[in-house]
Amino acid sequence: ETIFYILGLAVAMLLILKILVKKQQIKSGWLGFPLILYLAAIASSSVNAVHRQLVFEFLFFWIVLASVYFTAKEFSDNDSKKILDIIFVSTFIVTVYGVLQYLGLDPVKWLYDFSGRPSSTFGNPNFFSGYLLLVFPLIFVKMISTRQPSKHIFWMVFCFLVVFNIGIAKTRGAWLAFFLSVICLTVWQMMYLKVRFITAKRIFRGTFWLFLLISAVFIVSIDNVKTLKSFFGEKNVSVSERIFKWKTGMEMIKEHPFFGVGAGNLKVNFANYQMKIKRNTQLKSTSESNLHNEFLQRFSETGIFGIIAFISVFFVFFFKCAKLLHNKMKSEESEFNLIMGIFTGAFSVFVYGLTNFPFSIVPVASTMFVLFGISESLEEKKYLTKTSQKHPSLLLFLIILTGWIFLVLEIVIPRFTSDIARRKGDLYFSVNAMQLAAKEYEKAIKLDYYHSERTAFDLGEVYRKFDEYDKAIAAYKISVALRNYGEVYNNMGNCYYFKGDFDNALFYWKTATGIGLPDEETQKQVLKSIAVLENKK
């Protein structure tokens, strides 16, 4: 994420520099208008935001993505080839690493092991799966376009590695999206081969490996029909949790249909709205920052205007890319296949967004917008108009450079440094070095306040262990100000109880049970404590 912002900001600043010196005319392209609409919708969502800083950060993220797209759409063929090679090399590394994790050969000790599901360098199997869905079609089309036997075998193995990782990651939404992407690839390839070759042999060549790849997913991932039903059935805990989150999102939409609750502000509001939903499963937490549905998330955070603009970005791309594919039916196979791979990858991630949040994951979103630009460059490059090759003045260059350094130092570096402090705090906490943990947690909160809800909770836990209840309560209050948790309110009630402040203990216990505690047994115990305390009064 840090590297993305540093490089993405550099791209944005260079784009501004190019516009100012009029070195080359910048056209809005396919996605310029819908992207501007979406940026406006994000900014407008600040109307209802509890924390406008979170809206600004989300807007900043999408401005950088837009800059990446506007730059990539002007790539030359050579530029595109280099970028694609970088994507292939990095993907090969992360897929090999994913297999090593699956085999128990991971040298890195990650915070969570996800029950053996590989997450590679992404930190979560769901994030990893989203990235693989995007790049798999590109690897597949590279395989079918390669004629040299040794290279063809390499790309076959590469394809299998990607599919194997999608399988062992055991992400249901990714399996569904992968299955649909295979259908999409098959349809486009059969259309192309029919136009160019009209031979059953060529069609067979294109679909044979698709069949093997589909089979690979089910062979390595699914034991039997019972397993499949348990993974997708509503009784599955993960599935029922998602349905509960979607219903909570709908409650937010009902109350704030036009501008939403504010981009990035779902985590602040989730607990208050989940109280309205009857739940029939135990939750891991009463607060969430993601609904596990990209479209409901965008609707609940940015309202009707935001969701329309967000969806239009992808619908416009699919329409324009499909039109380009149709026009390239008689072009070179490698060029058609590249566009087909980009279209299919974007389509599968779009489908994946129904059960996850891939567009919020930096490697997925940034790679996708680079690919958006590359696909458009295949159409637009012949229309680019060269103007005077005027170089920027030294003063203008220094102003742009200063702006880049300022943004990196003010926005990017503090968050990166804060993450390091959080990690150190967690390590100290794990070995019971509480004073050192508290110092690191306080540093993290100071550097990155708006993302410190969990850190503030951990800091409160440290102080509670030392019986420093006032400091613990202060830390807990930071946590709930950023993200309401029933369980944190419960801890605050406990601290006030130990201080002998029974009125505040009752208030926060009632707040906790009103929001609802994730564990039904804990909920009953707190209600019992409330009854006992009220009887004493």
N, C-alpha and C positions, 0 to 999 in steps of 0.2 A: 504493500500500500504506500509506503514512504517513497519507494523508487518510482511508483506510478505518478505520484503527485509532483515529485521533483522533475521528472522527465516530461510529464504532461503539462506542467506550468511552463517549462522551457518551450514546448511546442506552441502553446497558446501565445507566449510572448513573441516568438519568431513570426507567428501568423500576424500578430498586430504590427510588427515591424514591416512585414511584407506589404500589408495594406497601406501603411503610412507612407512608404517610399514608392508605392505604385510600381513595384517590380513586376507584378503579375496580377491580372484581374482575378478576383475571387468570386466565383459564382455560388449561388445558394445551393445548387445541386438538388439531388432528389429529396434530401431530408432537411434542408435548411429551414423551410417554413414550419413543418411540424415540430422541429426541435426548438425553434424560437417560441412557438405556442406553449410547449411544455415548460420551458424555462420561465415564461410569464406565469403559468399556472402554479409553479413551485413558489415563486415570489409572492403570489396572491394568497397562498395558503397560510402565510404568516398572520393573517387576520385573526385566526382562531388559535394560533400557536401559544402554548404556555412558555416555551423557550424558543425565541426567534433565532438564537444562535444556531440551533439545530437546523432550522430552515436554511440559513445562510450556508452552512456546511454542505447540505444536500445540493443546494443550488451550485455551489462551487464545484462539487463532484461532477455534475452534469455539464457545466461550462467546460471543464477539462475534457470530458468525453466528446463534446461537440467539436472542440479544437482538434482532437485526435482525428475525428472523421473528416473535417475540412482539409486537414493536411494530407491524410491518406488518399483522398479522392484525386489528388494531383500527382500521385506517384507515377513514375515512369515504369515500364515493364521491368527494368533492372532493379528498381527500388522494391517493387512488389515481390520479385523473386527472392531478394535478400531477406525481406521481412518474413516471407513464408518459410524460408530455410530456418530462420531463428525459431519460428513457431514449431516446426518439425523437430528440431534438435531438443528444445526445451520439453516438448511433449514426450519424446522418447525417454528422456531422463526421468521425468515424473512417473511414467508408466512402469519403468523398470524398478524404480523406488517403491511404487505401490505393490508390486509383486514381492519384493523383499520384505515389506511390512507384513504381507499376508503369510509369508513363510517364517515370520518371527525373527528376521535378520536385520531389523532396524537398529542402527547404532544410536539413534537420537531418542531420548526419553521425552515423549510428548505429554502434555497435561492430561489428555484423555486417550484411551486406546480404542474406544468404540467397539468393544467386543470382537476385536480382530478384523473389523472392516477397514480396508486401507483408505487413508486420506492423503497419502503422499505428502507433499509440502504445503497442502492447502489447509490443513488443520481440521478438516471435517469431511467425511465421505460424501456428503451432499454437495459441497462446493466442488470437490474433485470430479464428481459425476457430471456436474454442469459443464465444466471445462471440457471433459472428454466428449460429451455430446456435441459440442461446438466443433471440435477439431477432427472427430472421427470421419465425417464425410470427405474432408480434405485429404486425409491419409488414404481413404478407400479409393478416391478418384486418381490419386497419384499411383496407386497400385495397378489399377486397370489401364492406366496410360503408359506404364513402363513396359517396354518390350524386352530389354536385356534380361535373360533368365536369372542371373545372380541378383541383380537389383530387384527384379520382380519378387523373388523369394524373400528378400529383406523386407519389402513393403508388406508382403503377406504376413510375415512374423509380426511386424509393427502393428498391423491391423488386429491381429489376434491379441496382442498385448493390451491394446485399448479396450477391446470387447471384453477380455478377461477381467480387466479392472472394473468395468461397468458392472459386470456380473457379480464379482465378489464384494463390491461396495454395497450391494443389497439395498439400493435406493429404488423404491417402487416407481416413483414418478419418472426416474431416469430410464427404467426398463420400458415403460409405456412410450416415452418420447423416442427411445432408440428404435422400438418396433415401428413407430410411425415414420421415422427418418429412413428406415430401410425401405418401406413402401414408397416413400417419396423418391428416393434414389432409383428404385426399380422403374417407376413410371417415367421419370425424366430420361433415363438411359434407353429404355425401350422406344420412346418417342424419337430420340436422336438416332439410334441405330436403324430404325425403320426408314427414316428420311435419308440417311447416308448410305446404308448397305443393303437393306431389305433381305437379310439372310438370317435364317434360324440359328446358324452357327454363331454369328456375332452376338445375337440376343442371348444365347446360352452362355457365352463367355461372360457377359455382364451380370447375369443373374445367379450363376453357379456359386460364386464366392459369397454373394448375399445370403444364399441358403445356408452355407456353412457357418457364416458369422451369426445368423439367428440361432442356429443349432448350438453354437458354442455357448451363447448366453444361458440357454436353458440347461445344457449339460453340466456346466460348472456351478450354476446358481440354484437350481430348483430340483429337489429330490423327487417330488411327486405332486399330484394334484392337491393333496391335503395341504402341503406346504404353501403352494400358490394361493389357495383360498385363505389360509391364515394370514398371509402377507397383505392381501388386498381387502379382506373382509372388514366390516365396520367394527367388529369386536376386537380387532387388533388395537393395542393401546395407542400406537403412533397415529393410526388412521382416525381414531375417535378424538385424539387431541387436536388434530388438524381441523376436524369438523367443528369442534368447540371454538377454536380460534377464528374460523371463518364466520361463525355466528356472531362472535364478539365484534368482528370487523363490520358486519352488517348493522349492528347497533350504532356504531360510530357514524356510519353512512346515513342512517335514518336521521340522526340528530344534526349532522353537519354535511348536508348533501352537496352544497355548492363549492365550498373552499376546503372541506375536510378539517381534520384536527391539527394540521400543520405538518409539512414534510419533516420526517425524522422525529415527530412528536408522538408516534403511536405508543412508544414505550411508556410515556408519561401518563397516557390515558387508558391503557389496556385494562388495568385492574379495576378501574371504576365502572367500565362497561361489562366486564366479564361477570360482575355480580348479577346482571340481569338474565344471564343464561343458566338454565338448569344443566348441571353437569352430571354425567353418569360414569365418570372415570376420575381416578386420582391424578392430579396435575403435579408436574415437577416444580412449578412455581405459579404464583398468582399473577405474575407480570411477564409480559413478552414484548420483545422489540420487533418481531416479525410474525406475520400471519401465515407464513408458508403458502402464500398465494400472491404472486407479484401484482396481479391486477386488483384484487381486493385491497391490498396494501396501498397501492397508488390511489385507488378510489377513496379509501378511508382517510388518507393523509392529505390529498390534494383536491378531493371533490370531483364533481362531474366534469368540470373543465379539464382537470388534470388527467383523468383516466381517458378521456376522448383524445387529448393531445398525445398521451403516452402510447396508446394503441395505434394512433395514426402514424407514428414514427415507423412502426413495424409493418403496418398494412401498406404504406406507401413504398417501403423497401421491397416487400414481396411482389407488389404489382409491377414495379419498375424492373426488378430483377427477372421476374417471369417473362416480361416483355423482351428483355435483353436476351434471355435464353432462347426465346422463340426466334429472334432475329439472327442468333448465332448457330442455328441448326445446321447450316452449311459451312460453318467455319472449321478451323482446325480442331481436332478432337480434344487436345490438351486445353485449349482456351475454353471450350464449352464445358469440359469437365470441371475446370476450376470454378466457373460461375455456378455450376450445378452443386459443387461441394459447399460453396459459401451459402447458397440459398437453403440447402438442406440442413446445414449446421445451424443457421439462424432459426429455421423453422422448428427444429427439435428443441432448441433452448427456449423458444417461445412457448411451446407445449409444456416443457418442463416447468415454466413459470406458473402453471396452474396448481402445482403442488409444492413449489419451493420459491426461492427468491434469487435466481441466478444473476439478474441485472444489478443486484446490490453487491455482488462479489467482484472485486476489482479485476482479477485476471480474466474473468469471463466477459465482463462488460467492456473492458478496454480492448481485448482481442476482437470482440464482435464488431466494435465500431471501426477498428482498423480494417477488418474484412469488408464492412459496408463500403468504406472508402475505396478499397482495392477493386471491388466489383464495379463500382461506378466509374473508376478510372479507365476501365476497359471500353467504356462507351464515350467518356468525356475527353479523353486525352487528345483526340483529334480536333476538339473545339477550343482548347485552351489558347488564349490570345496573349502573345508575348508583347510587352510594352518596353519602354526604355529600361536599360540595365543600370539604373541609377543606384548608387550605393548609399546607405544611410549615413547621415552626418555622425561624427563622433559623439556629439552631445546627445542626439536621439538614441544612439546605441547605448550610451551610458545610462540614460534615463530608463530604458527598457531593462537593462541588466540590473539596475538598482531596484526596480520594481519586482523583478524575479527573486532577487536575494531577500528583499523585505518579506515577500509572501512566504518563501520557504522558511525563513527564520521565525516568522510570526505564527504560521499555520501548521506547517509540516513537521518541523523539528521538535516543537514542544510535545506534540502528540507521540512522536516516536520515543522521545526521552521518557515520557510518562509511561509508556508501555514497558520500557526497560525497568523503571522503578517498580511497577506493579509486579513484574516477574520476580524481581529481587525480593519484594515483600512477601510474595507467595512462598518462595523458597525458605526465607527466614521463618515464616509462620509454620511451615511443615516440619522444621527442626526445633520448634518451640523457642526461637530467639525473638520474643515478642517485642522488645524495645526496638530492635533493628527493623522488624517488620513494620511497626508503627511509623518509624521515621520515613521509610520508603513509601508507605501508603499516603502519608501526608504530602510528600513531594509529588506523587502522582496526581493527587487531587488538585494541588496548586497549579500544576502544569496543564492539566486537561480536565477541568471541572465537569464539563457537560457529558463526559463519558465515564464518570467515576462512581456510578451508582453501586456497582459491585465492590469497588475498592473502599468506598465509604462504609459499606456494610462490614467488610472485613476489618476495617479500622475500629469500628464499633465493637466487634467481637474481641479484638485485642484489649481494648480498654475495659470491657466487661469482665474479662478474665482477671484483670488487676483490681476489680471492684471500683474502678474510676467511673462511676455511673453518669456523672455530668458530661464528661468527655465522650462516653459511649453514646449517650442520647444525642449530643451535638452531631456526631458522625452519622448516626442513624437518620437524623433529620435531613442531612445532605442526601442520603440515599433515597429517601421517599420523595424528596423534592424533585429528583431527577426521574424517578421511576417507582410508582406505587407498588409496594409489596405488602401483602397481609402479614407475612411472616416477620417482616421488619417492625411493623407496628406492634406485633406481639412481643418482640424483644424490648421495644421501648416501654411497653406496659410492665414487663418484668423488671426493668431497671427502676422505674418509678416505684414499683412495689417494694423493692429492696431499700429504696431511699425512705420509705414510709409515706410517700405522697400517693395516697390511695385514690384520690379524685382523678389525678392524671393517669394512674394505672388503669382505672376503670375506663376512662375515655379511650385510651389507646388499645386496650383489649377489645372494647366494643367496635372500634374502627377495624381492627384485625378480623374479627368474626363477621363484621358486616361485609367486608371485601371477600372474606372466605379464605381459610387456610387450605393449602393443597392437600394436607393429610387430614382425613376425616376424624381420626382418633385425636389428633392435636386440637382440632376444632371443638370436639366434645370436652376436652380437658380445660380449654380456655373458657368455654361457656360455664363450666362448673366452677371455675375460679371466680368468674364474674358474679355468679349467684352467691357464693360464699362471702365475697367481699361486700355485696349489697346487703346481705343479712346482718353483717356486723355493724353497718351504719345506723 
